[in-house]
Amino acid sequence: MTRDRERCGPAPQRPRPTQSPATVRCFIARQPDEAALERLDRLAREQQARFPSARRLRRENLHLTLAFIGVAPRAQARQVAARLADLPFEPFDWTVDAVGAFGGTRVLWAGGSSDALRALAQRTRALLDDLAVPYDRRPFVAHVTLLRNVPRGAAHEVAAAVAPPIVWHAGPPVLLQSTTEAGGTRYTALPAGDG
């Protein structure tokens, strides 16, 4: 794992701001195709076998975050979703070829470098700037979170190659909303016309 990935990783979990029916907790992401989703879920299960106390992300929640917004007014979120739907997008593949951990955050990820993803993240963040939507401005690091609450000190143990690499054929970015249910957190696409 490089020091850049360690420095640019997600921040420790903070208490979530209060959310009302007029707001939505959301982020811009890409979702994996079915084949990549299956491989990522299998990889997460294999890693959880190494760290049984860690919390594995649910299969349906695996994603790549391009820009994290947090709690936003629902009307503003619908506007972001509409603009994303109109964003010109040329499909491309992403190769997931490494597993690592962000040092202080206890997050284990799968990822790989990609100029195309970096450019897409810049375009989605420019869209948010255009709409004056606040978002987390930390540098983009192309990764999918597999496990949370990995034991402290595990970061140096987990760096490894993914063999064979996972090829992710994914569609355009979407706005995902985070909702908490009895069974846990769930990420679903927020349509532009959501009321």
C-alpha positions, 0 to 999 in steps of 0.5 A: 500500500502506498503512503498516498492511499493511506493519506487519501483514504476515507476519514474515520466514521463521524456521527451522522447529521440528523436527516429529515424527510426533506433531506437525503444522505447521498453520494455519486458512485459507479456500481459494478456489473454482475460479474464484477459484483460476484468477484468483489463479494467473494473477495470480501468474504475471503478477507472476512475469513482472515478478519472475522471481527470485521464488518463486511459490506453487503453484496448489494452495497458494493460500489465505487464512490466518485464524490461523497455529498452527505446529507443534502436537501432532497430537491437538491439531490434530485437536481444532481440526479437529473444532471448526472443522467444528462452527463455524456458518458463513454463506457470504459472498464476498470481493473481491480488488481489490489487489496489494501487497507487505509491506515487509521480508518480500519477500512479494507479495500480493493482497487486499482489506478485508472486515469479514466476514473480519475477524469470521471471523478473530476467531471462529477465534482465539477458538476457539483461545483456548478450546482453549488452542492457541498461535498467531501473534497479529499483527493479521489482514490479509486477503491471499493470498500470491502470490510470495515472495522478491520483490527488496528495494525492490519493495514501492513498485513493485507496489501496483496494483488488480486489474481486474476484481476477483476474487470469491472464493466460499469455504466455511468455514475449515479446518485446513491442514497443511503437509508438505514433499515432494520437489516442495516444500511442500504444504498439505492439509486435516487431517480431524478423524479424522486418525490 
